[in-house]
Amino acid sequence: MTPAPSTKTEQDFADCAFGDFWLRKMRTLYKQLDAVGNGYLCLDDMIELPTLLLDAFPKMATESGDTLVKSMIDLWYGFLCTSVDEDDRCHHQLLENDLIESLKRTLNTGFKEHLYEGLVKPLFQAADCDADGLISMLEYKTMMRAFKVPDRDSELIFKLQDTEHKGKIGLETFRAILANYFYSEDEKTGLRVFGPLINYKRPEDFGEVACGPCWEGKMRCMFRRLDITNEGKISCKDFIQIARTLSVRSHLDKQRSNAVMRAILSLWIKFIAVDKDGKHFASITEKEFIKNMRTLINGKFRHEIDQFGWTFFKAVETSGDGYIQLQEYRNIQEAWGVTREEADGFFKVLDLDKDNRISSDEYLTAWCDYFLGEDPHSKYKALFGPVIAKPAAP
């Protein structure tokens, strides 16, 4: 069902009750703001947005650029990163739940007063390069690309709001678009401004994992996939080899190749080569890997499962379109020894809506189930290959 055009400003909406639909929108926004796929937000992500927009709109007035940068910094310090002392916000790594709780504290008060002058106008003026008080569909799509929104989704929103079919929208219409996103709780009329909404089950929503035989078998399988050199242990060189293989198979340019290498090395450094006490390993055995994963999923670091999966998704999603295409999936699977037939078969399992690509939502649904689910009949248990019952020889 196509929603009706939105005309309400933020002041016209009742106070937000923070229901499930709103929560899904904020989770989606969080992922879109994560510029490089770290699995967390930081001040650098806020700086990346005006950087991308200044590059996309080279004719942007200097004053508009200045206002845009200030608006992103104010957004970070005043509304998104409020869970720590102000002195710590410059270097803080903001997790999804922290952002949501920060918005809950401010959305019905200060943020509602801030939205128009502090976010709507700076973004609109940045895109309105000819200063005619209107932005075209091309300008709107270009602006939303900085938030990693696919063009087709931006086109749908623009056409819906362009009620006079003139190919341009004004400031008040753009205001209504953002007001609807932050304050509408009606799933039928709510605008998906920042792309399809995330709907996968969060790690925090899973119960405690018993880490039984099926779970251990899945961890063994993942470990042996990562052990590219078949040495019975994994180290940084395995991850370097995976990244290089991905880049070669995907025919990536230097910029994308560097991005893949950065993401793959992040997996090793942040999630695998470190234990709960912060100790880093030069290499890690299968037994140590399983022990660390067990601590990760049932301890205070459980939220990192989500970050782990998001970083992995961004590493595999080499084309930069927000989806894993079949060839990209083949590339990562074949990089650690999975046959093309096996890769194609599991791609179909992950592709829930059968559009021949895997969204982050589809991938993270499988990812969280793989690490936190214990159903031996789950269709996701073979995410990295068949469950391996027998431990490695000492």
Secondary structure, DSSP 8 states (H G I E B T S, - for coil): ---------GGGS------HHHHHHHHHHHHHH-TT--SSB-HHHHHHHHHHHHHH-TT--HHHHHHHHHHHHHHIIIIIS-SS-GGGTTT--B-HHHHHHHHHHHTTTHHHHHHIIIIIHHHHHHH-TT-SSEEEHHHHHHHHHTTT--HHHHHHHHHHH-TT-SSEEEHHHHHHHHHHHHH---TTT---TTSS------GGGS------HHHHHHHHHHHHHH-TT-SSEEEHHHHHHHHHHHHHHHT--HHHHHHHHHHHHHIIIIIISB-TT--B-SEEEHHHHHHHHHHHHHSTTTTHHHHHHHHHHHHH-TTSSSEEEHHHHHHHHHHTT--HHHHHHHHHHH-TT-SSEEEHHHHHHHHHHHHH---TT-TTTTTTSS---S----
